[in-house]
Amino acid sequence: MKRTTTACVVALLLCLGGTTAMAQSTTPKGTWTVTSFGLYAYWLDGFIPSGASIDILYAGARLLPGLDTIIEVDPGAGWQSNDFYLNPDGSHYTGPYTGGNTSPSFSSPVAFLGPTSGGNSPTIYDQAEFMSDFGIRQGIVWNPDQKRNLLEGFLFYRARYDANSVATEWGQQDTLLNQSTFPDRAEIFSNALLAGLSMNTVATDPVHKTEQGIYGEASAEWGPGFFFNGLGGADYYRLNATLKMFQTLFTKSTAADAGMNLLSAYLADYVGIDYAGGSSVPIQVFESFGGRYMRMGNSTTIHGLDDGNYATGLKLINNLELRVVGPAIAWPDLEPALFVFLDTAYYDGYFQQPANTASGVLGSTGAGIYVNVFDLADLNLYVAFPFAGARINGSPYAISAAFNLAF
């Protein structure tokens, strides 16, 4: 029964374009591990699949005794929509908002309702994308308690191809991106090397779905112009540091069945800093946090702000959450939860950086509910109230749904 139910949930998530979250580097489950299935989604406001990504791990040979050597490839390709918020002179675009588009966070305070009118917002653009990381993770220190690498070094080749176009299906005539001076405004094939260190002590309680431990990572990404970066002109570097901390506050199981969570709680905190520079930094680098598993930049990881907004060379962020889990519903791996959050960030370094484009701080607070669905996804619904920084449509709050928590 459990296998059948899990299979149905997987099928539902795939149909909805869900992506399984990966808070930390994946631990191999054998010689071959296939994990982190994800889907691009586009049509019907992002609910129809338009591409896929996957992580494949091979751990069949060890370079050092007693330590895992992991060969990993992470390919993905699909069709999606993105946003760009710079005026042709390089200043930050703040409006006017001119209608609906495929970005769910624009159309109304209720983000997932989708476009409500028009379709000619200049911020939106369509994108065909292929990206892949290929490299090695080598254990340096072993964790005997968790039977995995405690400290890892990694080296990856990172390739990405983007082709951008006007969203004509929404009646769009032109885009801010097309009017910009970014050399990759139409197309880019970027190549880079990514190297770094990571440490992982995070353990997930299989019954209570709480987490305990620390994940830390520091990395450097280098995409020089001579490294096959003629198309789109990429010539950049990026430095990134990430720290995730989880502290279990309490756990309680039902008296009748110790395998069923009754009520549990834990604190979760994410701290990140990202700096990008060079003679030609690609748009996707400005709009994301780097490291092994990239996140969209400040405006996405700050709940309630628009995707792709406040994209700069320097980004600092802190996400603090209290998560209260339980009780389990019928199955141990189907658990509802509540969470409250406080997000803060700092940004600086717009492309061209004209005098009227300043650095600043961002902040948001709010609360939501989520359901852990057989450890495949955390389906969530939340309301966010940005108190520093603004939504492009002027709404003081946003209600949004997602397939996984921010981290």
HURANOR-V870126 format. One record per pair of residues at least 12 apart in sequence whose ideal C-beta (glycine too) atoms are under 7 Angstrom apart, sorted by the first residue. I is the first residue (numbers start at 0). GAP is how many residues later the second one is. Records with the same first field share a line. If there is no record, write none. Layout:
BEGIN
I = GAP / GAP
END
This chain:
BEGIN
1 = 329
5 = 368
8 = 364 / 365 / 367
9 = 366
12 = 363 / 364 / 390
13 = 25
15 = 31
16 = 22 / 24 / 29 / 30 / 31 / 32
17 = 21 / 359 / 385
18 = 19 / 20 / 384 / 385
19 = 16 / 17 / 18 / 356 / 357
20 = 357 / 383 / 384
21 = 14 / 271
22 = 221 / 384
23 = 176 / 178 / 191
24 = 112 / 127 / 173 / 175 / 267
25 = 29 / 31
26 = 121
27 = 29 / 31 / 40 / 42
30 = 27 / 28 / 29
31 = 26
32 = 24
33 = 20 / 22
34 = 20
35 = 18 / 19
36 = 17
37 = 14 / 15 / 38
38 = 12 / 13
39 = 12 / 38 / 39 / 40
41 = 37 / 38 / 39
44 = 57 / 59 / 69 / 70
45 = 56 / 58
49 = 28 / 29 / 30
50 = 25 / 26 / 27 / 28
51 = 24 / 26
52 = 21 / 22 / 23
53 = 21
54 = 17 / 19
55 = 16 / 17
56 = 13 / 15
57 = 13
62 = 75
63 = 75
65 = 76
66 = 72 / 73 / 75 / 82
67 = 71 / 80 / 81
68 = 67 / 69
69 = 66 / 67
70 = 65
71 = 63 / 65
72 = 59 / 61
73 = 58 / 59
74 = 57
75 = 55 / 56
76 = 52 / 53
77 = 51
78 = 49
79 = 47 / 49
80 = 21 / 22 / 43 / 44 / 45 / 46 / 86
81 = 43 / 45 / 226
82 = 20 / 40 / 41 / 223 / 224 / 225
83 = 39 / 41 / 91 / 92 / 93 / 199 / 224
84 = 38 / 223 / 224 / 226
85 = 90 / 94 / 264 / 265
86 = 89
87 = 91 / 92
88 = 265
89 = 260 / 261 / 262 / 263 / 264 / 267
90 = 263 / 265 / 266
91 = 258 / 265
92 = 30 / 83
94 = 297
96 = 24 / 295 / 296
97 = 20 / 22 / 23
98 = 18 / 19 / 20 / 21 / 22
99 = 15 / 16 / 17 / 18 / 19
100 = 14 / 18 / 20 / 23 / 66 / 69
101 = 22 / 65 / 68
102 = 21 / 203 / 204
104 = 201 / 202 / 293 / 295
105 = 15 / 200 / 286 / 287
108 = 286 / 288 / 289 / 290
109 = 289
110 = 287 / 288 / 289
111 = 288 / 289
118 = 51 / 52 / 53
119 = 51 / 52 / 53
121 = 52 / 53 / 54
122 = 53
123 = 43 / 48
124 = 39 / 40 / 41 / 42 / 50 / 52
125 = 38 / 39 / 41
126 = 35 / 36 / 37
127 = 35
128 = 32 / 33
129 = 31
130 = 28 / 29
131 = 27
132 = 23 / 25
133 = 22 / 23
134 = 19 / 20 / 21 / 22
135 = 18 / 19
136 = 15 / 17
137 = 14 / 15
138 = 13
139 = 12 / 13
142 = 58
145 = 57
149 = 49 / 50 / 51
150 = 46 / 48
151 = 45 / 46
152 = 44
153 = 41 / 42 / 44 / 138
154 = 40
155 = 38
156 = 36
157 = 34 / 36 / 63
158 = 32
159 = 30 / 124
160 = 28
161 = 25 / 26 / 122
162 = 24
163 = 13 / 21 / 22 / 23
165 = 12
181 = 101 / 169
182 = 49 / 50 / 97
183 = 48 / 49 / 50 / 98 / 99
186 = 44 / 45
187 = 43 / 44 / 46 / 94
188 = 42 / 43
189 = 33 / 39 / 42 / 44 / 92
190 = 32 / 36 / 37 / 38
191 = 29 / 30 / 31
192 = 29
193 = 25 / 27
194 = 24 / 25
195 = 21 / 22 / 23 / 24
196 = 21
197 = 18 / 19 / 94
198 = 17
199 = 15
200 = 12 / 13
201 = 12 / 13 / 44
204 = 46
206 = 46 / 52 / 54 / 125
207 = 43 / 53 / 56 / 117
208 = 52 / 116 / 126 / 163
209 = 38 / 41 / 54 / 56 / 115
210 = 35 / 55 / 57
211 = 34 / 35 / 36
212 = 33
213 = 30 / 31
214 = 29
215 = 26 / 27
216 = 25 / 74 / 75
217 = 23
218 = 21 / 71 / 72 / 73
219 = 19
220 = 16 / 17 / 69
221 = 15
222 = 13
231 = 50
232 = 47
233 = 46 / 48
234 = 43 / 44 / 45
235 = 40 / 41 / 42 / 44 / 45 / 46 / 49
236 = 40 / 41
237 = 36 / 37 / 38 / 47 / 52
238 = 36
239 = 34 / 49 / 50 / 51
240 = 32
241 = 30 / 49
242 = 28
243 = 26 / 163
244 = 24
245 = 20 / 22
246 = 19 / 20
247 = 18
248 = 16 / 17 / 18
249 = 14 / 15
250 = 13
251 = 12
258 = 73
259 = 68 / 72
260 = 64 / 65 / 66 / 67 / 71 / 74
261 = 64 / 65
262 = 63 / 64
263 = 61 / 62
264 = 57 / 58 / 59
265 = 57
266 = 55
267 = 53 / 55
268 = 50 / 51
269 = 48 / 49 / 137
270 = 47
271 = 17 / 45
272 = 43
273 = 15 / 16 / 41
274 = 38 / 39
275 = 37
276 = 36
280 = 32
285 = 25 / 26 / 27 / 65
286 = 21 / 24
288 = 26
296 = 13 / 14 / 18
297 = 12 / 17 / 19 / 47 / 49 / 64
300 = 16 / 18 / 105
301 = 41 / 43 / 60 / 62 / 87
302 = 38 / 40 / 61 / 63 / 79 / 81
303 = 60 / 62 / 80 / 81 / 82 / 87 / 93 / 94
304 = 57 / 59 / 81 / 84 / 86
305 = 85 / 86
308 = 83
309 = 37 / 52 / 79
311 = 35 / 36 / 37 / 38
312 = 36
313 = 33 / 34 / 35
314 = 30 / 32
315 = 29 / 30
316 = 28
317 = 26
318 = 22 / 24 / 87 / 88
319 = 21 / 22
320 = 18 / 19 / 20
321 = 17 / 18
322 = 14 / 16
323 = 13 / 14
324 = 12
332 = 41 / 42
333 = 39 / 40
334 = 36 / 37
335 = 33 / 35
336 = 32 / 33 / 35
337 = 29 / 31
338 = 28 / 29 / 31
339 = 27
340 = 24 / 25
341 = 23
342 = 20 / 21
343 = 17 / 18 / 19
344 = 16 / 17
345 = 15
346 = 12 / 13 / 15
360 = 27
361 = 26 / 27
362 = 23 / 24 / 25 / 26
363 = 20 / 21 / 22 / 23
364 = 20 / 22
365 = 16 / 17 / 18 / 19
366 = 15 / 16
367 = 12 / 13 / 14 / 15
368 = 12
369 = 35
376 = 26 / 27
377 = 26 / 27
378 = 24
379 = 21 / 22 / 25
380 = 20
381 = 18
382 = 14 / 16
383 = 13 / 14 / 16
384 = 12
END
